């Protein structure tokens, strides 16, 4: 798919979700994250692990890379749709 068509499709889905008052993650497959304190991060609709160490885990998202920084980070569980990271989480960055 060409880049312009992909961006138009994503914009359309985001507008559709807003118009129908639906969560964007449901309609467009956008990542959804749940953070429990500074100890766990659960992410749905990921696009895989890009980099992994006990201090940094980079996760592919649909529009950005999610970088999780901390200590003793462990990928506790992962399947094609969800993943769970546990450890001492210091910072989360979104790189577009």
C-alpha positions in Angstrom: 0.0 0.0 0.0 1.3 3.4 -0.8 2.2 5.8 2.0 -0.4 8.4 1.1 -3.2 5.8 0.9 -2.2 4.4 4.3 -2.3 7.8 5.9 -5.6 8.6 4.4 -7.0 5.2 5.6 -5.8 5.8 9.1 -7.3 9.4 9.1 -10.6 8.0 7.9 -10.7 5.4 10.6 -9.8 7.9 13.3 -12.6 10.2 12.1 -15.1 7.4 11.8 -14.3 6.3 15.4 -14.8 9.9 16.6 -18.0 10.3 14.7 -19.5 7.1 16.0 -18.1 7.7 19.5 -16.1 4.5 19.4 -12.7 4.0 20.9 -10.0 4.6 18.3 -8.1 1.4 19.3 -11.1 -0.7 18.5 -11.7 0.8 15.0 -8.2 1.4 13.9 -6.2 -1.2 15.8 -4.4 1.5 17.7 -2.2 0.4 20.7 -3.9 0.4 24.1 -1.7 0.5 27.2 -2.5 0.0 30.9 0.2 0.9 33.4 0.0 -0.4 37.0 2.0 1.9 39.2 5.6 1.8 38.1 5.7 -2.1 38.1 3.8 -3.3 35.0 2.8 -2.3 31.5 0.2 -4.2 29.5 -0.1 -3.3 25.8 -2.7 -4.5 23.3 -2.4 -4.1 19.5 1.4 -4.1 19.4 3.5 -4.8 16.4 6.3 -6.7 18.0 9.4 -6.2 20.1 12.1 -4.2 18.3 14.8 -4.1 21.1 15.0 -6.0 24.4 17.2 -5.6 27.4 16.6 -5.4 31.1 16.9 -1.6 31.0 15.0 -0.8 27.7 12.3 -2.5 25.7 11.2 -1.0 22.4 7.8 -2.0 21.1 6.4 -1.4 17.6 3.1 0.5 17.6 0.9 1.4 14.6 2.1 5.1 14.5 5.1 5.2 17.0 7.7 3.2 18.7 7.0 2.8 22.4 10.2 2.8 24.5 10.0 1.5 28.0 13.0 2.4 30.3 13.7 0.9 33.7 15.5 -1.7 35.7 15.0 -5.5 35.8 12.5 -5.3 32.9 11.1 -8.7 31.9 8.8 -9.6 29.0 6.5 -11.7 31.2 4.0 -12.7 28.5 3.4 -12.0 24.8 1.1 -13.2 22.0 0.2 -11.7 18.7 -2.1 -9.1 20.3 -1.0 -8.4 23.8 2.2 -8.2 25.8 3.1 -7.7 29.5 6.3 -6.1 30.8 7.1 -6.1 34.5 10.0 -4.6 36.5 10.8 -1.1 37.8 9.5 1.3 35.1 11.1 4.7 35.1 10.0 6.3 31.8 7.9 5.6 28.7 8.6 7.5 25.5 6.8 7.6 22.2 9.0 8.1 19.1 7.2 9.1 16.0 
